[in-house]
Amino acid sequence: MNRPIRSAWMGVILLSLSELWFLLIAVLFVGFFFLEGFDFGVGMSTAMIGKTDRERRTLINSIGPFWDGNEVWLITAGGAMFAAFPHWYATLFSGFYLPLVVVLLALIGRGVAFEFRSKMRHERWRKTWDIIIVVSSALLPFLFGVVFATLMKGLPIDAQMQLRPGFLDIVNPYTVVGGLSVTLLCLVHGLLFASLRTVGDLRERALNFAQKLMLPLAAILAIYAVMTYFMTDVFAVRGWALWIMVVLGAASLGLAAYFVRQKREAWAFGMTGAVIAIAFASVFIGLFPRVMVSSMGSAFDLTVYNASSGAYSLKVMTIVACTLLPFVLGYQIWSYYIFRKRLNDQHHLEY
């Protein structure tokens, strides 16, 4: 094959694989927030519906087999960003160094708290770890919501792909509302998961609290959608597609509220999961083909084309991913099937 033809084919491969990896990273983040979202919610709910130490232990045990496996989705998404889009990874992680360090510390503290809480029976010991669980479980979705909101709103990225954000570039009304929206959505999602995994009074309190939060959740999501329309360009870029997503999200949230009132928590959990999936899928749909929006001009936007690795790297990564992904998915599906039953007083709880 002569050089011009070979170069043309390499360009087509690079183009298609970079788009494929953008899609895969989007799927990984959507999967992470769907699965880890209820972990965050259950962690927050321990301070709201767990009246006794045993009830709080039951709530923690309800996510015990899953929380660490769910975080693999985040690690895989970060690794995929590093390998497939090194410029995106470098710009994002350098510009958000401090917030992402806080995220890392919160993830570590939360995992340690789950494991160390029951190592001593001392009341102060357990209360300390309970506070760490609640605070980290609330802080993490808030920070993730802020980060994803800034991706849509835009950041000061220059021609060298350098990001030097000021405080107000990251913390402003739009990003704060985005963070609060994700936090409240994860809380409701987690309450419904807790109702799926528990029985008796604990299940009833989880369902009742989720029902009370439905209206505030709908209000803050509506406010955030309006702010997104006026404060970003994603509706201008992908107008019809995002309007479809808004309609689907609103319908899913309405169905979730209906199923909560009917005490059909499995269906309600599925609907809040759909809201999460639609919300984060909308972020990537609105951004494409960009991965980061520059507030200094569209010429400085990072896209799936100017931020990607070479064709050979993407090809090798695709082969490896296609080989290993079925095993990872199979293991997670198996673990959820094995630990599908509800927890009750007859089950052994670690003390």
N, C-alpha and C positions, 0 to 999 in steps of 0.2 A: 504494500500500500504506500503510495507516494506521500510526501510530507503534507501538502495542502489538505488532502482528503483526511489523512490521519488527524491533523489539527482540528478539522471541522468536527470529526467524530468525537474527539476529546472534549470539544466545547459542548456538544450535545449531552455527553455523559455528565460533565461537570454541572451543567444546568439542571438536568433532571435529578441527579443525586443530591444536590444542594437543596432542592425543593423537597425531596423525599425526607431528608434529615430534619428539615424545618418541621415537617408534618410529624415525624416521629418524636421530636422534642416536645411539640405541642401535646401529643398524646400522653407522653410521660408526665408532663405537668398536670394535665387534666386528671390522669389516673392518681397522681399523688394527692391532689386536693380532694378528690372524691373519697379516697381511702383514709388519708391522714386527717382529713377534715373531721371525720367523726371521732378520731382519736383526740384531736384538739377539743372538740365539743364535750366529750366525756370527761376529759381532764378539768375543764372549766366547771362542769356540772357537779363535781365532787363537793364544791363549796355551796351549791345551791339546793341540791336534792338529797345529798348524803347527810342524814341527821346524826348517825352514829358512826363509830369507827368501823364497825362491821359493814355498814352500808357503803362507806367510802372504799373499803377494801373490795367489796363486791363490784363496784363500778370500775375500779382499776383492773380487777381480774377479767372484767368483760372485754377489755381490749388487750389483755396480757399476751395472748398468742399472736397478736396481729401488729402491734404498733411498730416494732422494730423492722418487720418485713415491709410495712408500708413506707417507711423512710427510704428503703432501697430505691423507690421510684424517684425520689429527689436526688439521691446520689447518682443514679444512672442518667438523669436529665442533665445534671451538672457535668458529668463525664462526657456525655454526648456533645454538649455545648463546647467543651474544651477541645475535643477532637475534630468535630465537624465545622465549628465556627470559632476558631481561635481568637479572631479580632473581636467578636461579640463577647466572648468570655473575658478577654483581657480588659476591654473597655468597661463592661458592666461591673466586674469584680474589683477593679481598681477604683472606679468612681463610687461604689457602694461599700467600700472597705469597712467602715465603722458599723453600718447597719448589719452587714453580713457577719461580722464578728459577733455582734449581739445575737444574731440568729443561731450561730454555731454554739455559743455559750448556753443559750436557752435550750437547744436540742440536747446538749450534754447534760445540763442540769435536770431536765425533765426525765431523761433516761436513767440517770443515777437515782433520782427520787423514786421512780417506780421500783427499783431494785433494793434500795436501802431503807425504804420506809418501814418495812417489817422486821428489820434486823434487831431492833430493840423495842421493848414494850413501854418504854418511858413516854408519857403523854407529850412532853415538850418536843421530844425527838420526832414523833410522828406529826405533830402540828407543823413543825418546821418544814418537813418534806412535803406535807400537804399544801402549804403556802407556795412552795417552789413549783409544784405540779400545776396549781391554778394559775399562777402568774405567768409561767412559761407557756402554758397552753393558750392563754389569752394573747400574750405578746407575739407569739410566732405567726398566727394568721394575720394579726394586725400589720406586722412588718412586711409579710409577703404581699398583702393587699396594697400597701404603700408602694412597694417596689414595682409591682405590675401596673399600678396607676401612673407612675412616673414614666414607664415605657411608652404609654399611650400619649401622655401629655407632652412629652419632649424634654430633652436635657441638653445642656450646652456642650455639644460634641463638635470638635473642630476638624479641619481637613486631615490631621494626622491621627484621627480616631481617638483623640485624647478627651477624656471626660473630667471636668473640674467643676462639679456642682457646688452651689452655695446652699446654705441651710434652707432657704425658701424654695429652691428648686426641688427639694425632696419633701419638705414639710410645708404643705399649703392646704387650703380648704379641700381641694379636689382629692389629693392623696389621702388626707385624713379620713374623709368620707369613704373613700375606697377601702382603707384599712378597717374601718368600723363595719362596713358592709360584709367583708369577708369574715370578720370575727363573729358577728351575729349569725351569719349563715352557717358557719361551722358549729356554733353553739346549738342551734336548732337541729342540725344534722346529727350531732352527737347525742342530744337528748332522745331523738328517735331511735338511734342505735342502742342506747341504754335501755329503752323500753322494749326493744327486740330481744335483749339478752338477759332481762331480769323478770321477776314475777312479783306479785303482791303490791304492797304499798309503794315500793320503789318504782315499779313500772308505772303505777298510776300517777305518781308525782312527776315523773319524767314526761308523760303524755300531757298532763295538765299544764306544766310549765312551757312545753313546746307550743301548745295551743295559745297561751297568753302572748308568746313572742311572735306569732305569725303576723299580726298587724304591724308592729314596729319593724319587722323584717321587710315586709312589703313596702312600707313607707321609705325606709332608707335605701332600698334597692331602686325604687322609683326616682328618688332624688339623685342617686348616683347616675342613673341612666340619662336623666335630663342634663346633669352637669357634663357628662361625657359628650352629649350632643353639642353643647355650646362651647366647651373648653378644649376639645380635641378635634382632629380632622378625620377620625376613623369612620364616621358616618358619611362624610363626603367621599372617602376613598372606597368604602364598601357599603354604600347606603342600603340597597335592597337586601343584601345578605344579612346585615346586622338588624334590620327591621324584622326579618323573619326570626332571628334569634331572640329578639326582644319579645315577640309574640309567643314563641315557644317557652321562653323562660317564665313569662307571666302566667301562661296556662299551667305549666308545671307547678308553680308556686300555689296557684289557686287549687289545684288538685291535691297538693300536699295538705293545705288547710282543711279541705273537705275530708280527706282520709284521717287526719288527726281527730277531727270531731267525731268521726265514726269509729274511732279507736282501732283503726286498721293500720297499725304502725309499720308493717312491712311495705305496704304501698306508699305510705307517707314518706318513709325513708328513701324509697326509690325515687320519689318525686323531688325531694330536696337534693338528692344526688344528681338528678337531672339538671336542676337549677345550677349547681356547682359546675357541672360539665359544660353547660351552655354558656355560663358566664366566662369561664376561662378559655373556652374555645373561641368565644367572641373576641377576646383580646388578640389572639393570634390571627384570626380572620381579619380583624381591623388593621393589624400591623402589616400583613403580607403585601408586598415582598420585603418589607422592612423588618428588621429585628430590633432596632432602636431608632427613635425619631430624634433628630437634632433640632433644637430650638433656634440654632444659628443659621438655618437654611436647609432646604431639602437636598441640596447638593452634598451635604455632609451626613446624610442618613446612612446608617449601617443597614445593608440589605443581605439577603441570602446569597447574593452573588459576589459582592465585594468583601464579605466577611468570612467566606467559607474556606475550607482547606482545598488542597489540590484534588484532582479527579482520582488519582490512585489511592490516596488516603480514604476518600469517601467510598471507593469501591471495596477496599479491604474491610472497612467498618461495616458495610452493608452485609457482606458475607458472614462476618462474625456475628452480627446481630441476628440475622436470619437463622443461624445455627443454634444460638444460645437462648434466644427469646422464648421458644416453646417450652423449654425446661423451666425457666423462671416463672412463666405464667402458670404452667402445670402445677408447680409446687405451691404457689399462692392459692390457686383454686382448691387444691387438696387440703391445705391448712384451714381454709374457711369452711370446707365441708366437714372436716373432723371436729372442729370446735363450733358447730352450728347450734348446739342446744343452749337453752336458757340456764342461767345460774340461779340456784335457790339455796335455802339453808342446809340442804342435805349435801351440798358440794363442799369439799374441803377447801378452805381459804387459808392462805399463808398468813401466819401471825408471827 
